[in-house]
C-alpha cells in the first residue's frame, strides 16, 4: 500500500473502484445500447443487451424497489461493520460486496427504481459489473468458509 493511504482503507478503495467501474460501464451501456437494444460482442456467445431490471437477481420479485433499497442499505452497513473487524483475508470479498451493493443501490435510487444490466451470456440472465463482483465475492467467501480459516488462521 502507498504510504499516503491510511492502513485499513484498502477495502473501501476497492469498493469505490467497483462503484466507479460499475457506474461508468452502465452509462456507456445506456448511451450505446438504447438505440440498438443488443450488440453482439463474441458471436452468439456474448452480447451487450440493455435491460432495465426492476427485480432482484434473475429478475425475481419485480417492482419491489423499497425492499431492495432497504436490503442494499443493510448489506452495506453490515459489510462496513464487518470490515472494521480487521480480518484481512476477508477484505477483498467484502469490498466487492460493498462496491457491488452500492453500485446497484445507486441505480435503484434513480427515477424508475431499476438496475441497468447489460452483459448477456445468452444462457444466463443479463447482469452487470456490480452483480459480477457480488457473485465473485460470494464464491470466494464460500471457499474461505469451506477451508475453515483465513490467512491469520481463524475465520
RATA-V799188 format. One record per backbone hydrogen bond with DSSP energy under -0.5 kcal/mol. CO is the residue of the C=O (numbers start at 1). NH is the residue of the N-H. E is the energy in kcal/mol with one decimal. If there is no record, write none. Layout:
BEGIN
co:nh:e
CO:NH:E
CO:NH:E
END
This chain:
BEGIN
co:nh:e
2:5:-1.8
6:9:-1.7
9:12:-0.6
9:13:-2.2
10:14:-2.6
11:15:-2.6
12:16:-2.1
13:17:-2.3
14:18:-2.3
15:19:-2.3
16:20:-2.4
17:21:-2.8
18:22:-2.9
19:23:-2.8
20:24:-2.4
21:25:-2.6
22:26:-2.1
23:27:-2.2
24:28:-2.4
25:29:-2.4
26:30:-2.5
27:31:-2.4
28:32:-2.8
29:33:-2.6
30:34:-1.4
33:37:-3.8
36:38:-1.9
37:50:-2.6
39:48:-2.7
42:45:-2.5
42:46:-1.3
46:41:-2.9
46:42:-2.3
47:49:-0.6
47:120:-2.8
48:39:-2.5
51:53:-0.9
51:117:-2.7
52:54:-0.7
53:115:-2.7
54:63:-0.9
54:64:-0.8
56:59:-2.2
57:60:-1.6
60:56:-3.9
61:64:-0.7
64:68:-2.2
65:69:-2.7
66:70:-2.2
67:71:-2.6
68:72:-2.5
69:73:-2.6
70:74:-2.5
71:75:-2.6
72:76:-2.5
73:77:-2.6
74:78:-2.8
75:79:-2.4
76:80:-2.4
77:81:-2.4
78:82:-2.6
79:83:-2.6
80:84:-1.3
82:85:-1.6
83:86:-1.7
86:88:-0.8
87:90:-2.4
88:91:-1.1
88:92:-0.5
90:94:-2.2
91:95:-2.6
92:96:-2.4
93:97:-2.1
94:98:-2.6
95:99:-2.6
96:100:-2.5
97:101:-2.9
98:102:-2.3
99:103:-2.4
100:104:-2.2
101:105:-2.1
102:106:-2.3
103:107:-1.3
104:108:-2.2
105:109:-1.7
106:110:-0.5
107:110:-1.5
110:113:-2.2
115:53:-2.9
115:117:-0.6
117:51:-2.5
118:49:-2.1
118:120:-0.7
119:121:-0.6
119:127:-2.0
120:47:-2.7
121:123:-0.5
127:118:-2.5
127:119:-3.2
128:132:-2.0
129:133:-2.4
130:134:-2.3
131:135:-2.4
132:136:-2.7
133:137:-2.3
134:138:-2.4
135:139:-2.3
136:140:-2.4
137:141:-2.9
138:142:-2.3
139:143:-2.3
140:144:-2.6
141:145:-2.7
142:146:-2.4
143:147:-2.3
144:148:-1.3
144:149:-0.7
150:153:-2.0
154:150:-1.0
END
